[in-house]
Amino acid sequence: MTKIFTFSGVHGSGKTTIINDIANRLTNIGERVFVLQEFPYIPDIQIGTIDFQAWYQNAMRQRNKVVNRLSRGGLDGEIFDVILLDRHPLDVDVYSSRLFDERIPKVNIAKEVQEMHHAHKDSIYRQIDYAGMFLLERPIKDIIASLETRQKKEEHRKAWGEKDIEYLKYIIDTFRIFKENPNIIFIDNKVLNDTKDLVFDYVIRRIRDE
């Protein structure tokens, strides 16, 4: 049976680095692994509108189709042992919170995000049975340093200003709402190599837990 793991967290929290490391380790021990990057772009559509709901539901349907196809031999007939998802619908809920009607006080946004996530979990993306859902956090100074380094290497990326950093802090705080969720494995990614080992050990245990 295909094991599906998903990774959430703010930009620069280490998701892609860890996913690539886990994928390489699993491949080296003979596991058939597929890495899928999801939701690289969230449209600027106001939450609560018909347009946003239409986009969201279509995105979930397409995403579920891809995941189900990968786990049932739909890619050249190959069935993968492990699927690693770079982002989860939870990320859409958190990042979309910036699109809430400005009349909603910021103090209430956390509650709105929780309610939206709960509604979506029960209605749209419950079809996927995850072997593990990771939520990564990282010290903000390390995130900013990582993003600034990435910006220097990739000139098309804009430089980070004070407003961007404030927004980054807001997204981190919003993700923390789910820190105590029993279905989510929260990891404080302070030491990257330790995080890689921790995630890999968990993935291996779940793969062998047939």
C-alpha positions in Angstrom: 0.0 0.0 0.0 1.3 3.4 -1.0 2.3 5.6 2.0 1.6 9.3 1.6 3.4 12.0 3.6 2.8 15.7 3.4 4.9 18.7 4.5 3.6 22.1 5.6 5.2 25.3 6.7 6.1 28.9 5.8 8.4 29.7 2.9 12.0 29.0 4.0 11.0 26.5 6.8 13.0 23.7 5.1 10.2 21.7 3.5 11.8 21.1 0.0 15.3 20.5 1.4 14.0 17.8 3.8 11.7 16.3 1.2 14.6 15.9 -1.3 16.8 14.4 1.4 14.1 11.9 2.4 13.4 11.0 -1.2 17.1 10.3 -1.9 17.4 8.2 1.2 14.3 6.1 0.4 15.4 5.7 -3.2 18.8 4.4 -2.0 17.2 1.6 0.0 15.0 0.6 -2.9 11.7 2.4 -2.3 9.9 3.8 -5.3 9.3 7.5 -4.4 7.4 10.3 -6.1 7.7 13.9 -5.0 4.7 16.2 -5.9 4.8 19.9 -5.4 1.3 21.2 -4.7 -0.3 24.6 -4.7 2.8 26.7 -5.7 0.4 29.6 -6.4 -2.7 30.8 -4.5 -4.8 33.3 -6.5 -5.7 36.7 -5.2 -9.3 35.9 -4.8 -11.3 37.1 -1.8 -12.1 34.2 0.6 -15.9 33.7 1.0 -16.7 34.5 -2.6 -18.1 32.0 -5.1 -15.0 32.4 -7.3 -12.7 31.4 -4.4 -14.8 28.4 -3.5 -14.8 27.3 -7.2 -11.0 27.6 -7.5 -10.5 25.8 -4.2 -12.8 22.9 -4.9 -11.3 22.5 -8.4 -7.8 22.6 -7.0 -8.6 19.9 -4.5 -10.3 17.6 -7.0 -7.4 17.8 -9.4 -4.9 17.2 -6.6 -6.8 14.2 -5.3 -7.0 12.8 -8.8 -3.2 13.0 -9.2 -2.5 11.5 -5.8 -4.9 8.6 -6.3 -3.5 8.0 -9.8 0.1 7.8 -8.4 -0.9 5.4 -5.7 -2.8 3.1 -8.1 -0.3 2.7 -10.9 -1.6 5.5 -13.1 1.9 6.8 -14.1 3.1 4.4 -16.8 1.6 1.6 -14.7 4.1 2.1 -11.9 2.8 2.0 -8.3 4.9 4.1 -5.9 5.7 2.9 -2.4 5.9 6.5 -1.1 4.5 9.8 -2.2 5.9 13.0 -0.6 3.7 16.0 -1.0 5.4 19.4 -0.8 2.5 21.4 0.8 -0.9 20.4 2.0 -4.3 22.0 1.7 -3.6 23.4 5.2 -1.1 25.7 3.6 -3.7 27.1 1.3 -6.0 27.7 4.3 -3.2 29.5 6.1 -1.8 31.6 3.2 -5.3 32.4 2.0 -6.1 34.0 5.4 -4.5 37.2 4.0 -7.5 37.4 1.6 -10.1 37.6 4.4 -12.4 40.6 4.2 -10.5 43.5 5.8 -13.6 44.1 8.0 -12.7 41.0 9.9 -10.6 42.1 12.9 -7.1 40.4 12.9 -7.8 39.0 16.3 -10.5 36.8 14.8 -8.6 35.6 11.8 -7.0 32.7 13.7 -10.5 31.4 14.6 -11.7 31.9 11.0 -8.7 29.9 9.7 -9.4 27.0 12.1 -13.1 26.9 11.1 -12.2 27.0 7.4 -9.6 24.3 7.8 -12.1 22.1 9.7 -14.8 22.6 7.0 -12.4 21.8 4.2 -11.0 18.8 6.0 -14.4 17.3 6.4 -15.7 18.1 2.9 -13.0 18.4 0.3 -9.7 16.8 1.0 -10.6 14.0 3.4 -10.2 11.4 0.6 -6.4 11.2 1.1 -5.3 8.9 4.0 -2.0 10.3 5.2 0.7 8.2 6.8 2.2 11.4 8.3 1.5 15.2 8.2 4.5 17.3 9.1 4.3 20.9 10.0 7.8 22.5 10.1 8.8 25.6 12.0 12.2 27.3 11.9 13.7 30.4 13.7 12.6 33.4 11.8 16.2 34.8 11.6 17.2 31.6 9.8 14.2 31.8 7.5 15.0 35.3 6.5 18.7 34.5 5.9 17.6 31.5 3.7 15.2 33.7 1.7 17.7 36.4 1.3 20.3 33.9 0.0 17.7 32.4 -2.4 16.9 35.9 -3.6 20.6 36.6 -4.4 20.9 33.4 -6.4 17.6 33.8 -8.2 17.4 37.4 -9.4 13.7 37.2 -10.4 12.8 36.9 -6.7 12.1 40.3 -5.1 14.1 41.5 -2.1 12.5 41.2 1.3 11.4 44.4 3.0 9.9 45.2 6.5 6.4 44.6 5.3 7.4 41.2 3.9 9.0 40.2 7.2 5.8 41.3 9.1 3.8 39.2 6.7 6.1 36.2 7.3 5.7 36.5 11.0 1.9 36.6 10.6 2.0 33.4 8.5 4.2 31.6 11.1 1.8 32.6 13.9 -1.1 31.4 11.9 0.5 28.0 11.3 1.1 27.7 15.1 -2.7 27.5 15.5 -2.2 23.8 14.4 0.7 23.1 16.6 -1.4 21.0 19.1 -3.4 19.2 16.4 -3.1 15.5 17.2 -3.1 14.6 13.5 -0.1 16.9 12.7 3.5 16.2 13.6 5.0 19.6 14.6 8.8 19.9 14.2 10.9 22.9 15.3 13.5 22.8 12.6 16.4 24.4 14.5 19.0 21.9 13.4 18.5 20.7 9.8 20.3 17.4 10.0 18.5 16.5 13.2 15.2 17.2 11.5 16.1 15.1 8.5 16.9 12.2 10.7 13.8 12.6 12.8 11.5 12.7 9.7 13.3 9.8 8.0 13.0 7.6 11.1 9.3 8.3 11.3 8.7 7.7 7.6 10.6 4.4 7.8 8.5 3.3 10.8 5.3 4.0 8.9 6.4 2.3 5.7 7.2 -0.9 7.7 4.0 -0.6 9.7 1.9 -2.6 7.3 
